[in-house]
Amino acid sequence: MKAQHGGFSASVNAMYDKAVALMDLSPGLVEKIRVCNATYTVRFGVRLRGAIHTFTGYRSVHSEHMEPVKGGIRFAMAVDQDEVEALAALMTYKCALVETPFGGSKGGLCIDPRDWEPHEMEQITRRFAYELIKRDLINPAQNVPAPDMGTGEREMAWISDQYQRMNTTDINGRACVTGKPLNAGGIAGRVEATGRGVQYGLREFFRHPDDMAAAGLTGTLEGKRVIVQGLGNVGYHAASFLRAEDGAKITAVIERDGAVHAEGGLDVEALREHIGRTGGVKDFPGGTYEADGTRLLEAECDILIPAALEGVIHEGNADRVKAPLIIEAANGPVTAEADEILRKKGCVIIPDMYANAGGVTVSYFEWVKNLSHIRFGRMQRRAEEARHQLLVDELERLSRNRDTAWTLSDDFKKNYLRGAGELELVRSGLDDTMRAAYGAMRETWHARDDVPDMRTAAFIVAIGRIAASYQAKGL
Ligand SMILES: NC(=O)c1ccc[n+]([C@@H]2O[C@H](COP(=O)([O-])OP(=O)(O)OC[C@H]3O[C@@H](n4cnc5c(N)ncnc54)[C@H](O)[C@@H]3O)[C@@H](O)[C@H]2O)c1
């Protein structure tokens, strides 16, 4: 599905060039920020099922203006150097936009995880991790991966363990990777974080009537028709939250084996369970099946959420896309050519570097938690508890002195004293981040007549911050 002219990197660079043309930066700095610093390619063998199998993997470092560099590891057959370099570049811009103190990186392994048993995947993942760890391409201070397509908590736990076996005296070893399970140094809310960020980003859009007007939308998220491509980690969580908490209707889901649609809305939880059990959307009883799923990208809806692959909306189909609003949950789902076509049609695109930044934001919280060696929010909770206890004591004293009948219930005391747990802190930190980044992006979008869209605005904000970092520190 790489329907991109000149590849994914060329598409990202075309968008970058459009933004820097509106900025006052020296050509040398423009070039330095654009280029990918380094890409390491590894080919390694693993003995499986009685034979040696050779795998090819990559770790690309786009910008080290801040370290560690950060970016997921993708397991998919379509992984290649161009793809990881484009994804690494997007990580640089994304981290700058949401102000996480990281440079950009990305990794990938050419593999279809469905071809292998879990114990074989463990062997392959550990071996890939070993190759990267021994070159400091996984390291808490230098390069910190996370999940991406085809990987999740399971793979992150193996990578973390592999690093710690090879670096037994590194007290910060757990911070070498984020997206780990909770019982292996993860943080509450990381699995859902990218989908949650998509939801928060949409909520923020719907808080701004003039932004909605640009897409010809009115009202709230309630009842809006949403089409989602890819019901994986990001797509599922976004769809599930939007449906359950904002009242949106998921009218179609596009997956590898086709699509299902239902004008009245799909039961996302039942569909997820069906995909898990059968491997696809076919035969799902709650909707109509369509073998040519990609056609649903062009169906009537209010919001289109591509949450699978890059390049799915391209020169060849952009003109037929009817959604007035696209939120890019996936990285690079709209090519540079399609972006132009859609903008001319009046479609508003909430760009990937903002839309899917929830993952890296909560990864940052996890990294900080690992480095601080204390459960996230624990100190703060203790301080809050102490403060709340003072308040409760004082209220009780007052009530006694005035000889009134009211006393605080034990329930109230328990709940009041409990304070915010890790999940609440993570969610509020994510919400705050998404609001601040949206504000910076829209301010640039609206402040200047020559900034045509939100994506260009996002690039301008991100590049401005990276340039400032280079100018402050030198190269
Ligand atoms: N996981 C994260 O935290 C994270 C963070 C930021 C961005 N992203 C981006 O979000 C996208 C999805 O990542 P994910 O982690 O949800 O991956 P995932 O592997 O959990 O899910 C991907 C889903 O897309 C489906 N899919 C694959 N090929 C498809 C096709 N041709 N047509 C329709 N559906 C297809 C898969 O079956 C799967 O359900 C990627 O672009 C990734 O880079 C992920």
The ligand as an SDF file (V2000), in Angstrom:
LIG
                    3D

 44 48  0  0  0  0  0  0  0  0999 V2000
    1.0440    2.2910   18.9620 N   0  0  0  0  0  0  0  0  0  0  0  0
    1.2800    3.5610   19.1920 C   0  0  0  0  0  0  0  0  0  0  0  0
    1.4080    3.9940   20.3410 O   0  0  0  0  0  0  0  0  0  0  0  0
    1.3850    4.5470   18.0440 C   0  0  0  0  0  0  0  0  0  0  0  0
    1.7800    5.8560   18.3500 C   0  0  0  0  0  0  0  0  0  0  0  0
    1.8030    6.8030   17.3410 C   0  0  0  0  0  0  0  0  0  0  0  0
    1.4490    6.4360   16.0590 C   0  0  0  0  0  0  0  0  0  0  0  0
    1.0920    5.1600   15.7800 N   0  0  0  0  0  0  0  0  0  0  0  0
    0.7290    4.8550   14.3940 C   0  0  0  0  0  0  0  0  0  0  0  0
   -0.5990    4.3610   14.3410 O   0  0  0  0  0  0  0  0  0  0  0  0
   -0.7170    3.4270   13.2640 C   0  0  0  0  0  0  0  0  0  0  0  0
   -1.2830    2.1160   13.7800 C   0  0  0  0  0  0  0  0  0  0  0  0
   -0.4370    1.6330   14.8080 O   0  0  0  0  0  0  0  0  0  0  0  0
   -0.9370    0.5900   15.9000 P   0  0  0  0  0  0  0  0  0  0  0  0
    0.0580    0.6200   17.0020 O   0  0  0  0  0  0  0  0  0  0  0  0
   -2.3790    0.7980   16.1920 O   0  0  0  0  0  0  0  0  0  0  0  0
   -0.7440   -0.7590   15.1140 O   0  0  0  0  0  0  0  0  0  0  0  0
   -1.4680   -2.1830   15.3600 P   0  0  0  0  0  0  0  0  0  0  0  0
   -0.5730   -3.1810   14.7760 O   0  0  0  0  0  0  0  0  0  0  0  0
   -1.9020   -2.3230   16.7690 O   0  0  0  0  0  0  0  0  0  0  0  0
   -2.7910   -2.0310   14.4920 O   0  0  0  0  0  0  0  0  0  0  0  0
   -2.8060   -1.8260   13.1180 C   0  0  0  0  0  0  0  0  0  0  0  0
   -4.1590   -2.2430   12.6130 C   0  0  0  0  0  0  0  0  0  0  0  0
   -4.2570   -1.9270   11.2290 O   0  0  0  0  0  0  0  0  0  0  0  0
   -4.7450   -3.0690   10.5300 C   0  0  0  0  0  0  0  0  0  0  0  0
   -4.2380   -3.0460    9.1640 N   0  0  0  0  0  0  0  0  0  0  0  0
   -3.0430   -3.4530    8.6930 C   0  0  0  0  0  0  0  0  0  0  0  0
   -2.9800   -3.3210    7.3780 N   0  0  0  0  0  0  0  0  0  0  0  0
   -4.1650   -2.8110    6.9910 C   0  0  0  0  0  0  0  0  0  0  0  0
   -4.7120   -2.4490    5.7480 C   0  0  0  0  0  0  0  0  0  0  0  0
   -4.0200   -2.6080    4.6240 N   0  0  0  0  0  0  0  0  0  0  0  0
   -5.9690   -1.9350    5.7150 N   0  0  0  0  0  0  0  0  0  0  0  0
   -6.6870   -1.7850    6.8520 C   0  0  0  0  0  0  0  0  0  0  0  0
   -6.2210   -2.1320    8.0590 N   0  0  0  0  0  0  0  0  0  0  0  0
   -4.9750   -2.6330    8.1300 C   0  0  0  0  0  0  0  0  0  0  0  0
   -4.2260   -4.2500   11.3230 C   0  0  0  0  0  0  0  0  0  0  0  0
   -4.9770   -5.4350   11.0700 O   0  0  0  0  0  0  0  0  0  0  0  0
   -4.4040   -3.7490   12.7440 C   0  0  0  0  0  0  0  0  0  0  0  0
   -5.6970   -3.9690   13.2490 O   0  0  0  0  0  0  0  0  0  0  0  0
    0.6570    3.3490   12.6280 C   0  0  0  0  0  0  0  0  0  0  0  0
    0.7520    4.2870   11.5850 O   0  0  0  0  0  0  0  0  0  0  0  0
    1.5760    3.7840   13.7490 C   0  0  0  0  0  0  0  0  0  0  0  0
    2.8060    4.3200   13.2860 O   0  0  0  0  0  0  0  0  0  0  0  0
    1.0540    4.2030   16.7430 C   0  0  0  0  0  0  0  0  0  0  0  0
  1  2  1  0
  2  3  2  0
  2  4  1  0
  4  5  1  0
  4 44  2  0
  5  6  2  0
  6  7  1  0
  7  8  2  0
  8  9  1  0
  8 44  1  0
  9 10  1  0
  9 42  1  0
 10 11  1  0
 11 12  1  0
 11 40  1  0
 12 13  1  0
 13 14  1  0
 14 15  2  0
 14 16  1  0
 14 17  1  0
 17 18  1  0
 18 19  2  0
 18 20  1  0
 18 21  1  0
 21 22  1  0
 22 23  1  0
 23 24  1  0
 23 38  1  0
 24 25  1  0
 25 26  1  0
 25 36  1  0
 26 27  1  0
 26 35  1  0
 27 28  2  0
 28 29  1  0
 29 30  1  0
 29 35  2  0
 30 31  1  0
 30 32  2  0
 32 33  1  0
 33 34  2  0
 34 35  1  0
 36 37  1  0
 36 38  1  0
 38 39  1  0
 40 41  1  0
 40 42  1  0
 42 43  1  0
M  CHG  2   8   1  16  -1
M  END
$$$$
